[in-house]
């Protein structure tokens, strides 16, 4: 999988709960149609290891078969609709992308 990873933080005038409701509701609805999207995972940030990390609200991992498929999605009207939905929300985000490598399988039996 080739992933787009988004680390997201709410605007200062939104509650964490308000952000998560929007992120997993209205914003998700316009993101589902992305062409080539094969997997999508959300992690709601509930705690952090230190104070520097406490400002983030969620991590989103959008999986595609290849960099080319991600590039096609980013050039699509569906991506533009998702960007338009964010609008001038004033939240923060970091977007990075790269090739996924599974280090431990879910059903590996590790204890």
PDB file as gemmi writes it, atoms N, CA and C in Angstrom:
CRYST1    1.000    1.000    1.000  90.00  90.00  90.00 P 1                      
ATOM      1  N   UNK A   1       0.856  -1.191   0.000  1.00  0.00           N  
ATOM      2  CA  UNK A   1       0.000   0.000   0.000  1.00  0.00           C  
ATOM      3  C   UNK A   1       0.892   1.241   0.000  1.00  0.00           C  
ATOM      4  N   UNK A   2       0.392   2.249  -0.681  1.00  0.00           N  
ATOM      5  CA  UNK A   2       1.037   3.556  -0.655  1.00  0.00           C  
ATOM      6  C   UNK A   2       0.081   4.472   0.093  1.00  0.00           C  
ATOM      7  N   UNK A   3       0.529   5.038   1.205  1.00  0.00           N  
ATOM      8  CA  UNK A   3      -0.362   5.732   2.121  1.00  0.00           C  
ATOM      9  C   UNK A   3      -0.171   7.237   2.123  1.00  0.00           C  
ATOM     10  N   UNK A   4      -1.288   7.924   2.258  1.00  0.00           N  
ATOM     11  CA  UNK A   4      -1.308   9.334   2.617  1.00  0.00           C  
ATOM     12  C   UNK A   4      -1.676   9.371   4.093  1.00  0.00           C  
ATOM     13  N   UNK A   5      -0.810   9.952   4.906  1.00  0.00           N  
ATOM     14  CA  UNK A   5      -1.018   9.994   6.352  1.00  0.00           C  
ATOM     15  C   UNK A   5      -1.252  11.448   6.748  1.00  0.00           C  
ATOM     16  N   UNK A   6      -2.354  11.673   7.448  1.00  0.00           N  
ATOM     17  CA  UNK A   6      -2.738  13.021   7.848  1.00  0.00           C  
ATOM     18  C   UNK A   6      -2.798  13.071   9.367  1.00  0.00           C  
ATOM     19  N   UNK A   7      -2.034  13.966   9.954  1.00  0.00           N  
ATOM     20  CA  UNK A   7      -2.111  14.256  11.379  1.00  0.00           C  
ATOM     21  C   UNK A   7      -2.891  15.560  11.487  1.00  0.00           C  
ATOM     22  N   UNK A   8      -4.017  15.544  12.197  1.00  0.00           N  
ATOM     23  CA  UNK A   8      -4.943  16.678  12.176  1.00  0.00           C  
ATOM     24  C   UNK A   8      -5.224  17.210  13.575  1.00  0.00           C  
ATOM     25  N   UNK A   9      -5.380  18.532  13.650  1.00  0.00           N  
ATOM     26  CA  UNK A   9      -5.747  19.197  14.899  1.00  0.00           C  
ATOM     27  C   UNK A   9      -6.897  20.156  14.624  1.00  0.00           C  
ATOM     28  N   UNK A  10      -7.777  20.243  15.569  1.00  0.00           N  
ATOM     29  CA  UNK A  10      -8.969  21.077  15.433  1.00  0.00           C  
ATOM     30  C   UNK A  10      -8.604  22.567  15.531  1.00  0.00           C  
ATOM     31  N   UNK A  11      -9.520  23.408  15.063  1.00  0.00           N  
ATOM     32  CA  UNK A  11      -9.359  24.844  15.312  1.00  0.00           C  
ATOM     33  C   UNK A  11      -9.442  25.105  16.816  1.00  0.00           C  
ATOM     34  N   UNK A  12      -8.845  26.177  17.267  1.00  0.00           N  
ATOM     35  CA  UNK A  12      -8.813  26.459  18.708  1.00  0.00           C  
ATOM     36  C   UNK A  12     -10.198  26.684  19.311  1.00  0.00           C  
ATOM     37  N   UNK A  13     -11.160  27.077  18.482  1.00  0.00           N  
ATOM     38  CA  UNK A  13     -12.494  27.335  19.018  1.00  0.00           C  
ATOM     39  C   UNK A  13     -13.437  26.135  18.898  1.00  0.00           C  
ATOM     40  N   UNK A  14     -12.906  24.974  18.522  1.00  0.00           N  
ATOM     41  CA  UNK A  14     -13.693  23.739  18.473  1.00  0.00           C  
ATOM     42  C   UNK A  14     -13.278  22.836  19.628  1.00  0.00           C  
ATOM     43  N   UNK A  15     -14.226  22.056  20.136  1.00  0.00           N  
ATOM     44  CA  UNK A  15     -13.883  21.008  21.104  1.00  0.00           C  
ATOM     45  C   UNK A  15     -13.346  19.795  20.341  1.00  0.00           C  
ATOM     46  N   UNK A  16     -12.649  18.934  21.063  1.00  0.00           N  
ATOM     47  CA  UNK A  16     -12.160  17.690  20.459  1.00  0.00           C  
ATOM     48  C   UNK A  16     -13.341  16.886  19.919  1.00  0.00           C  
ATOM     49  N   UNK A  17     -14.410  16.798  20.694  1.00  0.00           N  
ATOM     50  CA  UNK A  17     -15.582  16.027  20.293  1.00  0.00           C  
ATOM     51  C   UNK A  17     -16.223  16.605  19.035  1.00  0.00           C  
ATOM     52  N   UNK A  18     -16.291  17.918  18.948  1.00  0.00           N  
ATOM     53  CA  UNK A  18     -16.852  18.570  17.764  1.00  0.00           C  
ATOM     54  C   UNK A  18     -16.012  18.240  16.533  1.00  0.00           C  
ATOM     55  N   UNK A  19     -14.687  18.283  16.683  1.00  0.00           N  
ATOM     56  CA  UNK A  19     -13.807  17.958  15.564  1.00  0.00           C  
ATOM     57  C   UNK A  19     -14.007  16.515  15.115  1.00  0.00           C  
ATOM     58  N   UNK A  20     -14.014  15.560  16.050  1.00  0.00           N  
ATOM     59  CA  UNK A  20     -14.151  14.142  15.701  1.00  0.00           C  
ATOM     60  C   UNK A  20     -15.491  13.894  15.011  1.00  0.00           C  
ATOM     61  N   UNK A  21     -16.549  14.521  15.505  1.00  0.00           N  
ATOM     62  CA  UNK A  21     -17.864  14.347  14.877  1.00  0.00           C  
ATOM     63  C   UNK A  21     -17.831  14.854  13.435  1.00  0.00           C  
ATOM     64  N   UNK A  22     -17.247  16.018  13.196  1.00  0.00           N  
ATOM     65  CA  UNK A  22     -17.139  16.552  11.830  1.00  0.00           C  
ATOM     66  C   UNK A  22     -16.240  15.674  10.971  1.00  0.00           C  
ATOM     67  N   UNK A  23     -15.096  15.270  11.511  1.00  0.00           N  
ATOM     68  CA  UNK A  23     -14.073  14.509  10.782  1.00  0.00           C  
ATOM     69  C   UNK A  23     -14.603  13.156  10.328  1.00  0.00           C  
ATOM     70  N   UNK A  24     -15.332  12.482  11.225  1.00  0.00           N  
ATOM     71  CA  UNK A  24     -15.850  11.144  10.917  1.00  0.00           C  
ATOM     72  C   UNK A  24     -17.248  11.177  10.311  1.00  0.00           C  
ATOM     73  N   UNK A  25     -17.829  12.351  10.222  1.00  0.00           N  
ATOM     74  CA  UNK A  25     -19.162  12.503   9.654  1.00  0.00           C  
ATOM     75  C   UNK A  25     -19.117  13.249   8.338  1.00  0.00           C  
ATOM     76  N   UNK A  26     -19.358  14.553   8.413  1.00  0.00           N  
ATOM     77  CA  UNK A  26     -19.436  15.387   7.211  1.00  0.00           C  
ATOM     78  C   UNK A  26     -18.189  15.272   6.329  1.00  0.00           C  
ATOM     79  N   UNK A  27     -17.003  15.379   6.933  1.00  0.00           N  
ATOM     80  CA  UNK A  27     -15.780  15.326   6.127  1.00  0.00           C  
ATOM     81  C   UNK A  27     -15.554  13.924   5.549  1.00  0.00           C  
ATOM     82  N   UNK A  28     -15.842  12.897   6.314  1.00  0.00           N  
ATOM     83  CA  UNK A  28     -15.697  11.523   5.807  1.00  0.00           C  
ATOM     84  C   UNK A  28     -16.620  11.291   4.610  1.00  0.00           C  
ATOM     85  N   UNK A  29     -17.826  11.823   4.687  1.00  0.00           N  
ATOM     86  CA  UNK A  29     -18.786  11.612   3.595  1.00  0.00           C  
ATOM     87  C   UNK A  29     -18.267  12.125   2.256  1.00  0.00           C  
ATOM     88  N   UNK A  30     -17.510  13.223   2.265  1.00  0.00           N  
ATOM     89  CA  UNK A  30     -16.979  13.737   0.996  1.00  0.00           C  
ATOM     90  C   UNK A  30     -15.642  13.107   0.631  1.00  0.00           C  
ATOM     91  N   UNK A  31     -15.052  12.354   1.557  1.00  0.00           N  
ATOM     92  CA  UNK A  31     -13.758  11.712   1.295  1.00  0.00           C  
ATOM     93  C   UNK A  31     -13.927  10.282   0.788  1.00  0.00           C  
ATOM     94  N   UNK A  32     -14.964   9.581   1.213  1.00  0.00           N  
ATOM     95  CA  UNK A  32     -15.179   8.188   0.780  1.00  0.00           C  
ATOM     96  C   UNK A  32     -15.074   7.986  -0.733  1.00  0.00           C  
ATOM     97  N   UNK A  33     -15.588   8.908  -1.562  1.00  0.00           N  
ATOM     98  CA  UNK A  33     -15.577   8.663  -3.013  1.00  0.00           C  
ATOM     99  C   UNK A  33     -14.214   8.808  -3.703  1.00  0.00           C  
ATOM    100  N   UNK A  34     -13.133   9.076  -2.972  1.00  0.00           N  
ATOM    101  CA  UNK A  34     -11.831   9.249  -3.631  1.00  0.00           C  
ATOM    102  C   UNK A  34     -11.530   8.067  -4.546  1.00  0.00           C  
ATOM    103  N   UNK A  35     -11.185   8.321  -5.791  1.00  0.00           N  
ATOM    104  CA  UNK A  35     -10.865   7.216  -6.707  1.00  0.00           C  
ATOM    105  C   UNK A  35      -9.597   6.490  -6.266  1.00  0.00           C  
ATOM    106  N   UNK A  36      -9.647   5.166  -6.311  1.00  0.00           N  
ATOM    107  CA  UNK A  36      -8.479   4.355  -5.975  1.00  0.00           C  
ATOM    108  C   UNK A  36      -8.267   4.117  -4.494  1.00  0.00           C  
ATOM    109  N   UNK A  37      -9.118   4.684  -3.631  1.00  0.00           N  
ATOM    110  CA  UNK A  37      -8.965   4.497  -2.187  1.00  0.00           C  
ATOM    111  C   UNK A  37      -9.286   3.051  -1.836  1.00  0.00           C  
ATOM    112  N   UNK A  38      -8.308   2.336  -1.281  1.00  0.00           N  
ATOM    113  CA  UNK A  38      -8.474   0.909  -0.978  1.00  0.00           C  
ATOM    114  C   UNK A  38      -8.698   0.649   0.509  1.00  0.00           C  
ATOM    115  N   UNK A  39      -8.162   1.521   1.347  1.00  0.00           N  
ATOM    116  CA  UNK A  39      -8.307   1.340   2.798  1.00  0.00           C  
ATOM    117  C   UNK A  39      -8.226   2.723   3.433  1.00  0.00           C  
ATOM    118  N   UNK A  40      -8.967   2.867   4.526  1.00  0.00           N  
ATOM    119  CA  UNK A  40      -8.933   4.154   5.224  1.00  0.00           C  
ATOM    120  C   UNK A  40      -9.065   3.862   6.705  1.00  0.00           C  
ATOM    121  N   UNK A  41      -8.120   4.335   7.476  1.00  0.00           N  
ATOM    122  CA  UNK A  41      -8.135   4.133   8.922  1.00  0.00           C  
ATOM    123  C   UNK A  41      -8.103   5.488   9.618  1.00  0.00           C  
ATOM    124  N   UNK A  42      -8.871   5.595  10.679  1.00  0.00           N  
ATOM    125  CA  UNK A  42      -8.877   6.782  11.534  1.00  0.00           C  
ATOM    126  C   UNK A  42      -8.427   6.368  12.925  1.00  0.00           C  
ATOM    127  N   UNK A  43      -7.616   7.176  13.551  1.00  0.00           N  
ATOM    128  CA  UNK A  43      -7.304   7.019  14.964  1.00  0.00           C  
ATOM    129  C   UNK A  43      -7.650   8.324  15.660  1.00  0.00           C  
ATOM    130  N   UNK A  44      -8.573   8.271  16.597  1.00  0.00           N  
ATOM    131  CA  UNK A  44      -8.879   9.427  17.426  1.00  0.00           C  
ATOM    132  C   UNK A  44      -7.805   9.498  18.501  1.00  0.00           C  
ATOM    133  N   UNK A  45      -7.088  10.603  18.559  1.00  0.00           N  
ATOM    134  CA  UNK A  45      -6.036  10.761  19.563  1.00  0.00           C  
ATOM    135  C   UNK A  45      -6.713  11.042  20.907  1.00  0.00           C  
ATOM    136  N   UNK A  46      -6.519  10.131  21.850  1.00  0.00           N  
ATOM    137  CA  UNK A  46      -7.132  10.249  23.170  1.00  0.00           C  
ATOM    138  C   UNK A  46      -6.132  10.611  24.252  1.00  0.00           C  
ATOM    139  N   UNK A  47      -4.850  10.396  23.982  1.00  0.00           N  
ATOM    140  CA  UNK A  47      -3.805  10.712  24.952  1.00  0.00           C  
ATOM    141  C   UNK A  47      -2.504  10.904  24.194  1.00  0.00           C  
ATOM    142  N   UNK A  48      -1.523  11.466  24.863  1.00  0.00           N  
ATOM    143  CA  UNK A  48      -0.233  11.724  24.228  1.00  0.00           C  
ATOM    144  C   UNK A  48       0.888  11.420  25.216  1.00  0.00           C  
ATOM    145  N   UNK A  49       2.052  11.140  24.670  1.00  0.00           N  
ATOM    146  CA  UNK A  49       3.207  10.788  25.502  1.00  0.00           C  
ATOM    147  C   UNK A  49       3.779  11.992  26.245  1.00  0.00           C  
ATOM    148  N   UNK A  50       3.670  13.188  25.677  1.00  0.00           N  
ATOM    149  CA  UNK A  50       4.245  14.374  26.309  1.00  0.00           C  
ATOM    150  C   UNK A  50       3.463  15.608  25.868  1.00  0.00           C  
ATOM    151  N   UNK A  51       3.763  16.738  26.488  1.00  0.00           N  
ATOM    152  CA  UNK A  51       3.023  17.968  26.207  1.00  0.00           C  
ATOM    153  C   UNK A  51       3.145  18.415  24.756  1.00  0.00           C  
ATOM    154  N   UNK A  52       4.289  18.205  24.124  1.00  0.00           N  
ATOM    155  CA  UNK A  52       4.477  18.625  22.731  1.00  0.00           C  
ATOM    156  C   UNK A  52       3.514  17.914  21.792  1.00  0.00           C  
ATOM    157  N   UNK A  53       3.048  16.746  22.191  1.00  0.00           N  
ATOM    158  CA  UNK A  53       2.205  15.925  21.320  1.00  0.00           C  
ATOM    159  C   UNK A  53       0.714  16.065  21.612  1.00  0.00           C  
ATOM    160  N   UNK A  54       0.346  16.831  22.607  1.00  0.00           N  
ATOM    161  CA  UNK A  54      -1.055  16.898  23.040  1.00  0.00           C  
ATOM    162  C   UNK A  54      -1.964  17.701  22.126  1.00  0.00           C  
ATOM    163  N   UNK A  55      -1.433  18.460  21.199  1.00  0.00           N  
ATOM    164  CA  UNK A  55      -2.266  19.348  20.390  1.00  0.00           C  
ATOM    165  C   UNK A  55      -2.959  18.662  19.220  1.00  0.00           C  
ATOM    166  N   UNK A  56      -2.715  17.379  19.013  1.00  0.00           N  
ATOM    167  CA  UNK A  56      -3.279  16.675  17.855  1.00  0.00           C  
ATOM    168  C   UNK A  56      -4.552  15.935  18.243  1.00  0.00           C  
ATOM    169  N   UNK A  57      -5.502  15.871  17.305  1.00  0.00           N  
ATOM    170  CA  UNK A  57      -6.798  15.245  17.561  1.00  0.00           C  
ATOM    171  C   UNK A  57      -7.016  13.934  16.825  1.00  0.00           C  
ATOM    172  N   UNK A  58      -6.364  13.749  15.680  1.00  0.00           N  
ATOM    173  CA  UNK A  58      -6.608  12.532  14.921  1.00  0.00           C  
ATOM    174  C   UNK A  58      -5.531  12.239  13.900  1.00  0.00           C  
ATOM    175  N   UNK A  59      -5.444  10.960  13.549  1.00  0.00           N  
ATOM    176  CA  UNK A  59      -4.547  10.484  12.500  1.00  0.00           C  
ATOM    177  C   UNK A  59      -5.401   9.724  11.490  1.00  0.00           C  
ATOM    178  N   UNK A  60      -5.228  10.051  10.232  1.00  0.00           N  
ATOM    179  CA  UNK A  60      -5.956   9.398   9.153  1.00  0.00           C  
ATOM    180  C   UNK A  60      -4.940   8.773   8.207  1.00  0.00           C  
ATOM    181  N   UNK A  61      -5.146   7.513   7.855  1.00  0.00           N  
ATOM    182  CA  UNK A  61      -4.268   6.823   6.905  1.00  0.00           C  
ATOM    183  C   UNK A  61      -5.136   6.360   5.745  1.00  0.00           C  
ATOM    184  N   UNK A  62      -4.872   6.939   4.583  1.00  0.00           N  
ATOM    185  CA  UNK A  62      -5.607   6.598   3.367  1.00  0.00           C  
ATOM    186  C   UNK A  62      -4.689   5.769   2.493  1.00  0.00           C  
ATOM    187  N   UNK A  63      -5.088   4.530   2.190  1.00  0.00           N  
ATOM    188  CA  UNK A  63      -4.238   3.590   1.468  1.00  0.00           C  
ATOM    189  C   UNK A  63      -4.633   3.424   0.010  1.00  0.00           C  
ATOM    190  N   UNK A  64      -3.621   3.428  -0.850  1.00  0.00           N  
ATOM    191  CA  UNK A  64      -3.783   3.250  -2.296  1.00  0.00           C  
ATOM    192  C   UNK A  64      -2.832   2.156  -2.755  1.00  0.00           C  
ATOM    193  N   UNK A  65      -3.081   1.583  -3.912  1.00  0.00           N  
ATOM    194  CA  UNK A  65      -2.214   0.522  -4.425  1.00  0.00           C  
ATOM    195  C   UNK A  65      -0.835   1.029  -4.814  1.00  0.00           C  
ATOM    196  N   UNK A  66      -0.725   2.293  -5.212  1.00  0.00           N  
ATOM    197  CA  UNK A  66       0.556   2.807  -5.704  1.00  0.00           C  
ATOM    198  C   UNK A  66       0.608   4.322  -5.562  1.00  0.00           C  
ATOM    199  N   UNK A  67       1.788   4.878  -5.718  1.00  0.00           N  
ATOM    200  CA  UNK A  67       1.951   6.333  -5.721  1.00  0.00           C  
ATOM    201  C   UNK A  67       1.141   6.943  -6.866  1.00  0.00           C  
ATOM    202  N   UNK A  68       1.125   6.260  -7.994  1.00  0.00           N  
ATOM    203  CA  UNK A  68       0.369   6.759  -9.141  1.00  0.00           C  
ATOM    204  C   UNK A  68      -1.126   6.842  -8.831  1.00  0.00           C  
ATOM    205  N   UNK A  69      -1.644   5.843  -8.110  1.00  0.00           N  
ATOM    206  CA  UNK A  69      -3.058   5.879  -7.729  1.00  0.00           C  
ATOM    207  C   UNK A  69      -3.334   7.027  -6.762  1.00  0.00           C  
ATOM    208  N   UNK A  70      -2.414   7.263  -5.818  1.00  0.00           N  
ATOM    209  CA  UNK A  70      -2.572   8.399  -4.911  1.00  0.00           C  
ATOM    210  C   UNK A  70      -2.524   9.704  -5.694  1.00  0.00           C  
ATOM    211  N   UNK A  71      -1.556   9.830  -6.596  1.00  0.00           N  
ATOM    212  CA  UNK A  71      -1.460  11.051  -7.404  1.00  0.00           C  
ATOM    213  C   UNK A  71      -2.743  11.295  -8.195  1.00  0.00           C  
ATOM    214  N   UNK A  72      -3.324  10.233  -8.746  1.00  0.00           N  
ATOM    215  CA  UNK A  72      -4.581  10.370  -9.490  1.00  0.00           C  
ATOM    216  C   UNK A  72      -5.703  10.842  -8.566  1.00  0.00           C  
ATOM    217  N   UNK A  73      -5.754  10.305  -7.352  1.00  0.00           N  
ATOM    218  CA  UNK A  73      -6.769  10.736  -6.390  1.00  0.00           C  
ATOM    219  C   UNK A  73      -6.584  12.208  -6.039  1.00  0.00           C  
ATOM    220  N   UNK A  74      -5.334  12.628  -5.837  1.00  0.00           N  
ATOM    221  CA  UNK A  74      -5.059  14.019  -5.465  1.00  0.00           C  
ATOM    222  C   UNK A  74      -5.388  14.997  -6.596  1.00  0.00           C  
ATOM    223  N   UNK A  75      -5.409  14.513  -7.822  1.00  0.00           N  
ATOM    224  CA  UNK A  75      -5.743  15.354  -8.976  1.00  0.00           C  
ATOM    225  C   UNK A  75      -7.232  15.313  -9.321  1.00  0.00           C  
ATOM    226  N   UNK A  76      -8.010  14.576  -8.551  1.00  0.00           N  
ATOM    227  CA  UNK A  76      -9.416  14.340  -8.895  1.00  0.00           C  
ATOM    228  C   UNK A  76     -10.345  15.422  -8.343  1.00  0.00           C  
ATOM    229  N   UNK A  77     -11.525  15.548  -8.944  1.00  0.00           N  
ATOM    230  CA  UNK A  77     -12.539  16.448  -8.393  1.00  0.00           C  
ATOM    231  C   UNK A  77     -13.012  15.999  -7.006  1.00  0.00           C  
ATOM    232  N   UNK A  78     -12.933  14.697  -6.733  1.00  0.00           N  
ATOM    233  CA  UNK A  78     -13.327  14.195  -5.405  1.00  0.00           C  
ATOM    234  C   UNK A  78     -12.375  14.719  -4.330  1.00  0.00           C  
ATOM    235  N   UNK A  79     -11.074  14.760  -4.638  1.00  0.00           N  
ATOM    236  CA  UNK A  79     -10.107  15.325  -3.681  1.00  0.00           C  
ATOM    237  C   UNK A  79     -10.399  16.811  -3.490  1.00  0.00           C  
ATOM    238  N   UNK A  80     -10.666  17.509  -4.570  1.00  0.00           N  
ATOM    239  CA  UNK A  80     -10.973  18.937  -4.463  1.00  0.00           C  
ATOM    240  C   UNK A  80     -12.204  19.160  -3.599  1.00  0.00           C  
ATOM    241  N   UNK A  81     -13.191  18.274  -3.695  1.00  0.00           N  
ATOM    242  CA  UNK A  81     -14.386  18.384  -2.849  1.00  0.00           C  
ATOM    243  C   UNK A  81     -14.022  18.216  -1.377  1.00  0.00           C  
ATOM    244  N   UNK A  82     -13.114  17.283  -1.071  1.00  0.00           N  
ATOM    245  CA  UNK A  82     -12.674  17.086   0.316  1.00  0.00           C  
ATOM    246  C   UNK A  82     -11.915  18.313   0.811  1.00  0.00           C  
ATOM    247  N   UNK A  83     -11.047  18.871  -0.035  1.00  0.00           N  
ATOM    248  CA  UNK A  83     -10.302  20.083   0.325  1.00  0.00           C  
ATOM    249  C   UNK A  83     -11.274  21.242   0.546  1.00  0.00           C  
ATOM    250  N   UNK A  84     -12.245  21.382  -0.339  1.00  0.00           N  
ATOM    251  CA  UNK A  84     -13.233  22.446  -0.201  1.00  0.00           C  
ATOM    252  C   UNK A  84     -14.031  22.294   1.087  1.00  0.00           C  
ATOM    253  N   UNK A  85     -14.295  21.058   1.499  1.00  0.00           N  
ATOM    254  CA  UNK A  85     -15.034  20.816   2.735  1.00  0.00           C  
ATOM    255  C   UNK A  85     -14.250  21.311   3.945  1.00  0.00           C  
ATOM    256  N   UNK A  86     -12.936  21.164   3.906  1.00  0.00           N  
ATOM    257  CA  UNK A  86     -12.104  21.681   5.003  1.00  0.00           C  
ATOM    258  C   UNK A  86     -12.181  23.201   5.014  1.00  0.00           C  
ATOM    259  N   UNK A  87     -12.151  23.812   3.825  1.00  0.00           N  
ATOM    260  CA  UNK A  87     -12.317  25.257   3.708  1.00  0.00           C  
ATOM    261  C   UNK A  87     -11.329  26.022   4.564  1.00  0.00           C  
ATOM    262  N   UNK A  88     -11.831  26.991   5.251  1.00  0.00           N  
ATOM    263  CA  UNK A  88     -11.003  27.848   6.111  1.00  0.00           C  
ATOM    264  C   UNK A  88     -11.173  27.448   7.577  1.00  0.00           C  
ATOM    265  N   UNK A  89     -11.175  26.153   7.841  1.00  0.00           N  
ATOM    266  CA  UNK A  89     -11.450  25.639   9.181  1.00  0.00           C  
ATOM    267  C   UNK A  89     -10.451  26.148  10.220  1.00  0.00           C  
ATOM    268  N   UNK A  90      -9.226  26.438   9.825  1.00  0.00           N  
ATOM    269  CA  UNK A  90      -8.192  26.973  10.705  1.00  0.00           C  
ATOM    270  C   UNK A  90      -7.540  25.932  11.597  1.00  0.00           C  
ATOM    271  N   UNK A  91      -7.829  24.666  11.379  1.00  0.00           N  
ATOM    272  CA  UNK A  91      -7.120  23.622  12.107  1.00  0.00           C  
ATOM    273  C   UNK A  91      -5.732  23.437  11.524  1.00  0.00           C  
ATOM    274  N   UNK A  92      -4.922  22.641  12.196  1.00  0.00           N  
ATOM    275  CA  UNK A  92      -3.578  22.339  11.699  1.00  0.00           C  
ATOM    276  C   UNK A  92      -3.558  20.940  11.125  1.00  0.00           C  
ATOM    277  N   UNK A  93      -2.585  20.704  10.228  1.00  0.00           N  
ATOM    278  CA  UNK A  93      -2.431  19.363   9.705  1.00  0.00           C  
ATOM    279  C   UNK A  93      -1.022  19.182   9.184  1.00  0.00           C  
ATOM    280  N   UNK A  94      -0.604  17.934   9.198  1.00  0.00           N  
ATOM    281  CA  UNK A  94       0.637  17.497   8.568  1.00  0.00           C  
ATOM    282  C   UNK A  94       0.237  16.387   7.612  1.00  0.00           C  
ATOM    283  N   UNK A  95       0.686  16.468   6.364  1.00  0.00           N  
ATOM    284  CA  UNK A  95       0.419  15.420   5.372  1.00  0.00           C  
ATOM    285  C   UNK A  95       1.751  14.853   4.909  1.00  0.00           C  
ATOM    286  N   UNK A  96       1.894  13.537   5.031  1.00  0.00           N  
ATOM    287  CA  UNK A  96       3.079  12.838   4.532  1.00  0.00           C  
ATOM    288  C   UNK A  96       2.598  11.611   3.767  1.00  0.00           C  
ATOM    289  N   UNK A  97       3.450  11.095   2.904  1.00  0.00           N  
ATOM    290  CA  UNK A  97       3.058   9.922   2.132  1.00  0.00           C  
ATOM    291  C   UNK A  97       4.237   8.990   1.976  1.00  0.00           C  
ATOM    292  N   UNK A  98       3.943   7.705   1.832  1.00  0.00           N  
ATOM    293  CA  UNK A  98       5.009   6.740   1.645  1.00  0.00           C  
ATOM    294  C   UNK A  98       4.501   5.316   1.553  1.00  0.00           C  
ATOM    295  N   UNK A  99       5.454   4.444   1.287  1.00  0.00           N  
ATOM    296  CA  UNK A  99       5.186   3.014   1.115  1.00  0.00           C  
ATOM    297  C   UNK A  99       5.045   2.353   2.482  1.00  0.00           C  
ATOM    298  N   UNK A 100       3.998   1.566   2.632  1.00  0.00           N  
ATOM    299  CA  UNK A 100       3.736   0.846   3.879  1.00  0.00           C  
ATOM    300  C   UNK A 100       4.528  -0.454   3.916  1.00  0.00           C  
ATOM    301  N   UNK A 101       5.036  -0.797   5.098  1.00  0.00           N  
ATOM    302  CA  UNK A 101       5.653  -2.106   5.325  1.00  0.00           C  
ATOM    303  C   UNK A 101       5.097  -2.648   6.626  1.00  0.00           C  
ATOM    304  N   UNK A 102       4.474  -3.798   6.581  1.00  0.00           N  
ATOM    305  CA  UNK A 102       3.933  -4.432   7.774  1.00  0.00           C  
ATOM    306  C   UNK A 102       5.065  -5.115   8.523  1.00  0.00           C  
ATOM    307  N   UNK A 103       5.233  -4.756   9.779  1.00  0.00           N  
ATOM    308  CA  UNK A 103       6.306  -5.309  10.602  1.00  0.00           C  
ATOM    309  C   UNK A 103       5.812  -6.464  11.472  1.00  0.00           C  
ATOM    310  N   UNK A 104       4.548  -6.429  11.880  1.00  0.00           N  
ATOM    311  CA  UNK A 104       3.931  -7.513  12.648  1.00  0.00           C  
ATOM    312  C   UNK A 104       2.509  -7.667  12.121  1.00  0.00           C  
ATOM    313  N   UNK A 105       2.138  -8.851  11.709  1.00  0.00           N  
ATOM    314  CA  UNK A 105       0.777  -9.120  11.241  1.00  0.00           C  
ATOM    315  C   UNK A 105      -0.181  -9.168  12.425  1.00  0.00           C  
ATOM    316  N   UNK A 106      -1.422  -8.798  12.195  1.00  0.00           N  
ATOM    317  CA  UNK A 106      -2.437  -8.794  13.240  1.00  0.00           C  
ATOM    318  C   UNK A 106      -2.592 -10.171  13.859  1.00  0.00           C  
ATOM    319  N   UNK A 107      -2.611 -11.211  13.058  1.00  0.00           N  
ATOM    320  CA  UNK A 107      -2.834 -12.564  13.562  1.00  0.00           C  
ATOM    321  C   UNK A 107      -1.526 -13.342  13.699  1.00  0.00           C  
ATOM    322  N   UNK A 108      -0.435 -12.655  14.052  1.00  0.00           N  
ATOM    323  CA  UNK A 108       0.878 -13.307  14.096  1.00  0.00           C  
ATOM    324  C   UNK A 108       1.052 -14.217  15.308  1.00  0.00           C  
ATOM    325  N   UNK A 109       0.171 -14.108  16.302  1.00  0.00           N  
ATOM    326  CA  UNK A 109       0.298 -14.948  17.483  1.00  0.00           C  
ATOM    327  C   UNK A 109       1.370 -14.471  18.452  1.00  0.00           C  
ATOM    328  N   UNK A 110       1.909 -13.286  18.224  1.00  0.00           N  
ATOM    329  CA  UNK A 110       2.920 -12.736  19.140  1.00  0.00           C  
ATOM    330  C   UNK A 110       2.290 -12.493  20.496  1.00  0.00           C  
ATOM    331  N   UNK A 111       3.071 -12.705  21.520  1.00  0.00           N  
ATOM    332  CA  UNK A 111       2.549 -12.432  22.863  1.00  0.00           C  
ATOM    333  C   UNK A 111       3.421 -11.459  23.594  1.00  0.00           C  
TER     334      UNK A 111                                                      
END                                                                             
